[in-house]
Each structure stands twice: as C-alpha cells, then as structure tokens.
Amino acid sequence: MRNTGTDAREWDGEMTMNAIETSNLTKYYDALCAVDDLTLSINNEIFALLGPNGSGKTTTVLMLTTLLHPTKGSATVCGNDILRNAEEVRSCISYVPQDMAVDIKLTGRENVRFFADLYGVENAKDRVDEVLAVMELTDRADDLIKTYSGGMRRRLELAQALVHEPSVLFLDEPTIGLDVAARKKIWEHIRNLRKKGMTIFVTTHYMDEADQFCDRVGIISKGRIAALGSPSELKARLMKDVITVRIEGECTPPHIEGVIFVGRTGDEVSFTAENGSEALPVLADTLARSGAAIRAMFLREPTLDDVFLQAVGQQEEPHGFEDAKFRIMLRRRK
C-alpha cells in the first residue's frame, strides 16, 4: 500500500477512500464554536476521540452520522459526502448512542429483527441469528430484555448495529455504567470487529480503555485537536517521568529547570521531568520551602491520563452535571 498524500490510498494500483475524512469541519451554535476546523483521516482502525465535557466530541459524531449539519468544512464517510449523500452515509454506518437503544418490552431476537427489517436486510432470520451468536446472546435471544444485565443489553445494541453489516461503527461511551468484566467483554467484541475490517469510531472517558484497546486517539479541546497519534506515540512524546505530589491546600507550581507543571486534579499535582529520580528531591525541597503541605510523592512512567491532562489542561465544566439523567441511564443498563 502507498499513501498518496490525499484523502485516498493506492492499493495495487487501485484507489480506495479512507473510511472517514474530515476537512476543516466546523460547527457553530450561535456564537459558540463547538467544533473548530477539524481535519482527520481514519481507516480500518479503532479510533477514539477523547476530550472533556463540552469539548466537541458529540457534535463531531452527530455531524459524521448526518444528524447535524456542519457550519462549514466537509466530511466523507465511505466516500460519501455527509451533506450531499446523507442517505448513502446512513446505509454504510451504524451509530450506538450512549443512551439505551433497546425496547425492554421485546425479546433480544425481536429487537434485532426490528433493525433488520428497518434496513431491508435479506435473509433477515439467518442474519439475526448470526449477529446474536457473534455477541454470545443465542441462549438468551428469546428472553425479554428486562431480564438482561447491563452488559448483555450493550451487546444486544451492538448486535442491532451490526445486522446490516456496516462498514463504519460509531460508539458513544460504549462501556459507561458497566462493571469491569462487562467492559472487557464489550472490548473483545469491538476488537474482533476491527480484525474483520470494520472501522470503529469511539468516544470514551475511560483513558485505560483507549490506551489498551485503541489504535489511535485524538484528544479534542475546545473544538480543536490538541493531540493525535497512537497511545504509545503520545506517551513517548512526553519522554519524561511523571512526578505526582499529594498536597493539602494551595500550591503555586515552582519554576525548576527540567521540571514542567502538568496540572492539578483534586489534591494531586502532576509534573514531568527528564530524570524523575533526580528531580523528585529537588521538587520536594522547593515545594516545602514555599510552604506547601506535602502528604506524599510518587514517581512513575507517563500514562494516557498524563497526555490528556497536558493536552487539555484544567478546565471548568461548561454546564452543571446532569445527575438525574445519568442515574436514569445507569438504571436502564441494570
């Protein structure tokens, strides 16, 4: 394969489009710029879009799935323009939203069959049986959804999304509200889909999942991409050790050569240093002399959380947390 430097790739003399292409994609809500000049190329990979609340993740997904028109810029999915060829885009994608998309009054089989009929799937019965088997739901296919666990309901949503054999799958927070075992099972299925050639576009707040399971991640902040690459590449770019200091009360980050302040989360303040073992005692002494009440200090290698924090910095929530909506969502997952 040879990358041509455009939005297409050449494979044995044949041109093929990337699964998702965006060029200067922008969305304004009145004076608020939710997505600002977004340019991405995504193909046959698990791609995670990470960012704080209000950073533009959901707006990006809504535009790519044709549910929201951009203010300017362009995007294609499977070679189809999201504005001029919206119907073609919808035929080659599936979108599994964060909120539950199953009918608890129906059985698992009935839920999937509904989607098969909606898409006009040929040999619907066989295809429904196939995707239920892929998601390991055959034994419970004829049980009512209200008897399913949260993990089973999420797997059923994936079965619904796969019944018409999409080329691109959009997943919004696919494992939120699930226990560790259920989260692992969902990701096993997602990785298997990627191995079969599907492009997966994920939004998630779980940095450990993005680090472990995603081929590339894009970190978005205030509508713009702040960092882009594989998890290992992004961590390697720091090329430094991470020093975390647990502090009580206020702390003014000191200016020490070779030591960079990353950010603060709760009572933990993070720094990076090229040689953490040498920098740690110097940092401890400097903080103590400035009057900081140090409770503990830790030295470790960087994680994707550190990359994220460095990329987006400390940000205030743009809106109050919708606690009632979150509780309702979690109850539906049980």
Secondary structure, DSSP 8 states (H G I E B T S, - for coil): -EE-SSSEEEETTEEEE-SEEEEEEEEEETTEEEEEEEEEEE-SSEEEEE--TTSSHHHHHHHHTTSS--SEEEEEETTEETTTTHHHHHHTEEEE-SS--S-TTSBHHHHHHHHHHHTT-TTHHHHHHHHHHHTT-GGGTTSBGGGS-HHHHHHHHHHHHHTT--SEEEEESTTTT--HHHHHHHHHHHHHHHHTT-EEEEE-S-HHHHHHH-SEEEEEETTEEEEEE-HHHHHHHH-SEEEEEEEES------BTTEEEEEEETTEEEEEESSHHHHHHHHHHHHHHTT-EEEEEEEE---HHHHHHHHH-S---SS---HHHHHHHHHHH-
